[in-house]
Amino acid sequence: MWTAYLSLTRYDGLAPAEWIGPANFVKLLDDPALLTSVRNTLIWVIGTMMLPVGLGLLVAVL
């Protein structure tokens, strides 16, 4: 609950949290690093989950 509250504020850990509503999420959607991180996450999931399962199934079939 605390993290959800902080996601809707401007908070640096020292000063009191300032309520800004969903502005953090709007700013996130405008950030070009978001697409890069989503792409990297998908590559990681494919490499660490799908590739071993596929190779395991291939070995099982052979």
Order of alpha helices (4+ residues) and beta strands (2+ residues): alpha-beta-beta-alpha-alpha-alpha
